[in-house]
């Protein structure tokens, strides 16, 4: 039955068996030398791709962590810069206040010295005025009375004049 059907379709058994053996040998050789190395290479490539993806994830995580550290460091630096600026402003205000106080003290010293100098000039001018008035009174008295005054007369008239001018 199988033999009759095969003969009807023109199957030549010796050629058919030779072709099956040749196909088996070619399939074995392809399996051994082509298919397995290709599958091995594909598996190696799949592992490399998986490692690359895992490394990319690690790098992305590390980059995010580094960015967070950078932002934290920048925030700390900004805080420190703000603190330094505030300290500098406070120091400048203190220096300005000190310099203002020094300037006020110097101005007060100048005013005090000017007042002292004015008082000394006033006292000196008053003393000169008293002497001059005394001399004029003595001279006028001598001229009016027509007599020559003694040194005691000069002294007495000068003292009276000074008392009168002082009051």
C-alpha positions in Angstrom: 0.0 0.0 0.0 2.6 2.6 0.9 4.8 1.1 -1.7 2.0 1.3 -4.4 1.2 4.9 -3.5 4.9 5.8 -3.6 5.3 4.2 -7.0 2.3 6.0 -8.3 3.9 9.3 -7.4 7.2 8.3 -8.8 9.2 7.8 -5.6 12.6 6.2 -6.3 13.6 4.6 -3.0 17.4 4.5 -3.4 17.4 8.3 -4.3 14.9 9.1 -1.6 17.0 7.4 1.1 20.2 9.1 -0.3 18.4 12.5 -0.1 17.1 11.8 3.4 20.7 10.9 4.5 22.1 13.9 2.8 19.5 16.2 4.3 20.2 14.6 7.8 24.0 15.2 7.3 23.4 18.9 6.2 20.9 19.5 9.0 23.4 18.0 11.6 26.2 20.1 10.2 24.0 23.3 10.1 22.9 22.6 13.7 26.4 22.0 14.9 28.3 24.7 13.0 25.8 27.4 12.1 22.6 27.3 14.2 24.2 26.8 17.6 26.9 29.5 17.1 24.3 31.9 15.9 22.1 31.2 18.9 25.1 31.5 21.2 26.0 34.8 19.6 22.4 36.0 19.9 22.3 35.0 23.6 25.6 36.9 24.2 24.3 39.9 22.4 21.0 39.8 24.5 23.1 39.6 27.7 25.2 42.6 26.6 22.1 44.6 25.8 20.6 43.7 29.2 23.9 44.8 30.9 23.9 48.0 28.9 20.3 48.7 29.9 21.2 47.9 33.6 24.2 50.2 33.3 22.1 52.9 31.8 19.7 52.7 34.7 22.6 52.8 37.2 24.0 55.8 35.4 20.6 57.5 35.4 20.3 56.8 39.1 23.8 58.1 39.8 23.1 61.2 37.7 20.0 61.9 39.6 21.8 61.4 42.9 24.7 63.7 41.7 22.2 66.3 40.6 20.5 66.2 44.0 23.9 66.6 45.7 24.7 69.5 43.4 21.4 71.2 44.2 22.0 70.7 47.9 25.5 72.1 47.7 24.2 75.1 45.7 21.5 75.7 48.3 24.2 75.5 51.1 26.4 77.9 49.1 23.6 80.3 48.6 22.8 80.1 52.3 26.4 80.8 53.3 26.6 83.6 50.7 23.4 85.2 52.2 24.8 84.9 55.7 28.1 86.4 54.6 26.3 89.3 52.9 24.2 89.9 56.1 27.4 89.8 58.2 29.1 92.3 55.9 26.1 94.6 56.0 26.0 94.4 59.8 29.8 95.1 60.0 29.4 98.0 57.6 26.6 99.4 59.7 28.7 99.1 62.8 31.7 100.7 61.1 29.4 103.5 59.8 28.0 104.0 63.3 31.5 104.1 64.8 32.7 106.6 62.2 29.6 108.7 62.8 30.3 108.7 66.5 34.0 109.6 65.9 32.9 112.4 63.6 30.4 113.7 66.2 33.0 113.5 68.9 35.5 115.3 66.7 32.9 118.0 65.9 32.2 118.4 69.6 35.9 118.8 70.3 36.2 121.4 67.6 33.2 123.3 69.0 34.6 123.0 72.5 38.0 124.3 71.4 36.4 127.1 69.5 34.4 128.1 72.5 37.5 128.0 74.7 39.4 130.1 72.2 36.5 132.5 72.0 36.3 132.7 75.7 40.1 133.3 75.9 39.9 136.0 73.2 36.9 137.5 75.0 38.8 137.5 78.3 42.0 138.9 76.7 40.0 141.6 74.9 38.1 142.4 78.1 41.4 142.7 80.0 42.8 144.9 77.2 39.6 147.0 77.3 39.9 147.4 81.1 43.5 148.5 80.8 42.8 150.9 78.0 39.7 152.3 79.8 41.8 152.6 83.0 44.6 154.3 81.1 42.1 156.6 79.4 40.3 157.4 82.7 43.7 158.1 84.4 44.7 160.3 81.5 41.3 162.0 81.4 41.4 162.6 85.1 44.9 164.0 84.9 43.9 166.2 82.1 40.7 167.4 83.8 42.2 167.9 87.3 45.4 169.4 85.8 47.6 167.7 88.4 50.1 164.9 88.1 48.8 161.7 89.6 50.9 159.5 91.7 51.3 155.8 91.1 48.9 155.1 94.0 46.3 157.4 92.4 46.8 155.6 89.1 46.2 152.3 90.8 43.2 153.4 92.7 41.5 155.0 89.7 42.2 151.9 87.5 40.7 149.6 90.1 37.6 151.7 90.4 37.2 151.8 86.7 37.7 148.1 86.4 35.0 147.5 89.0 32.7 149.8 87.2 33.3 148.2 83.8 33.0 144.7 85.2 29.6 145.3 86.7 
